[in-house]
Amino acid sequence: MLNAAITKIDEAIVGFRSKIGDAVDEAANIRHNSLDETVESVRQNMVTKEVEIIDSRGSPLGEFDEIDLKKKIFYEDKSAQGLNTLNPRTGMPVQTPEQFADKQIYTKTKNRINNLFEATGTREAKRNSLNVPNIEELKEIKEFRFRLDGDTPALRSAVENSLNKLRLEFPDYMFSAEFGGGN
């Protein structure tokens, strides 16, 4: 009788340990899943700076200054400071607002969008970023915002012309510009 009682107690202890083990495993899974969800949520809400897109050989195809994964926006910072510089030999501007906008806004963005779909991967460009989005995440982003440090009527007009050319070539994308901010 005593042996039967001891056996019952042993079985109860084994069952109890099993239930505790299951509960601990379940708690660990919940904590792990919760941690994964938290990490993904933080990652999705972060802004990443200086991300390079690369081809299958690891060669760079372009760089994005800043990416907001939550809002799904590429931010590109452009310095228009050289537009006020005159060539001492000619007395003419080194670069006109039209030349600047055509090269810095239109051509570079057109190339970057085209290269985005040839790219096979991403990596950090210059800074030590812990949050480098993958290429598929970048391909889902369809908005570019240009932040220019200059602000003149001629610059606004030239940039708007370049944005309009981009809108015609890439109707699935949105393009806008902010003027006068420091980069």
N, C-alpha and C positions, 0 to 999 in steps of 0.2 A: 504494500500500500504506500509506504514511504517512497519506494522507487517510482511508482506511478505518479506521485505528487511531484517528485523531483523532475521527472520527465515532462510533466505538464508545465512546470515552472520554466524548464529549459526551453520548451517550445514557445512559451509566451515571451521569453527573453529574446529568442531568435526572431520571432515575429515583430517584437517591438523594435529590435535593432534594424530589421528590414524596413519597417515603416519610417524609422528615423532616417535611415540611409536614403530612402525614396524622397522624404521631405527635404533633406539636405541637397540631394541632387536637383530636385525641382527648384529649390531656392537659388541654387547656383545657376541653373539655366535661366531663371527669371532675371537674376542679377546680370548674367552675361548678355542676354538678349537686351535687357534694359540699357546696359552699358554700350552695346553696339548701336542701339537706336539713338542714344544720347550723343555718341561720337558722330554718327551720321547727321544728326540734327545740327550739331555744332558746325560740322564741315559744310553743310548746306547753307548755313547762315553766315559763313565767313566770306570775307573779301580776300581774294588772292592777288598778289602783285607779281608782275614779271614772270609770265608763263610762256614758255617757248613750245611751238609745235614742231614736230620732227617727222622725217620720212622713215622708211623701213631700215635705212642704213644708219639712222641716228643723226642725220644732217639736219640743221635748222632750216625751217621753211618760213618762220616768222615769229613774232613775239607780241603778246598782249600785255599792255601796261598794267591793267587791273581788271579783275573779273569778279562780278557779284553773282554767285550761283543762285542765291535766293531770288533776286530780282531778274536774273537772266539778262545781264547787261555787260557788254564789253565797254570799258572806259579807256579812251586813248588821250594822253596828255600831249599837247603840241605847243612848242614855243615859237611865237611869232616875233621874237625880239629882233631878229636880223632884218626885218622889213624896214626898219628905220635907219639902217646903215647904208650910207652912200658909197659908191665906188669912187675913190679919190681921183682916178684918171678920167672917168666919164661924168662924174657928178650925178649919175643915175642910181636908183636903188639897186643893191646887189641882187635882190629878188623882189618882184612885184607881188602884191597880195594874190593875184591870179596864179602866178607861178607857184607860190607857196601852197595855195589850196589845191591846185591840180596835183602837185607832187605828194604833199603830206596828207591830204584828206582823200582825194579821189584815187590816185594810182596805188598808194600803199594799202588802202583799204580794199580795193578791188583785188589786188594780189593776195592779201591776207585771207579774204573770203575764199578765193579760188584754191589757195594752198590748204586751207582748213579741210577741204574735202579730199585732198591728196595725202594729208598727214595720217600717220599711223600711230602716233603717240604724243605725249607731252612730257615736259620736264621743267624744273625750275630754271629760270634764265640767269639771274644774278644774285638775288637774295636767297637766303636759306629759308625757303617756304616749306612749311609742313603740310600745306593743304593744296597740292597741285591737282587740279581736276583732270579727269581722264579725257581722251579725245572725243568720246561719245557725248559727254556732258557739254563740251564746247560746241559741238555740232548742233546742239539743241538751242543754243543762244542765237537770237535773231535781232538783237538791238545793239547799236553802237552809239556811244555818247562821246563826243570830242570836247575836251576841256582845253581851251586856248587861253594863254596868258595875255594876249593882245586884244584890243577892242577898238576898231575904227570902222567907219561906214564902208570903206573899201574892202577891209578884211571880211566884214560880215557878208557883203555882197558876193565876194569871191568864194567864201566857204559855202554859202547857200547854193551857189551854182554847182559846186562840186557835190554837195549833198543831193541835189536834184538829179545829177547824172547817176549817182549811186542808186537812188530810189528807182530810176528807170531800169537799170541793169539788174537790180536785186529787189524785186517788188515784195518778196517775203520778209525783207528786213526793214527795220526802222532806224533812221539816222537823225541825230540832232547834235547841236553844238551849244556850248556855254562859253561866254566870252568874259575876259577880264580877270579870271581867277589865277592865282599863283599855282604853279605846278609843283 
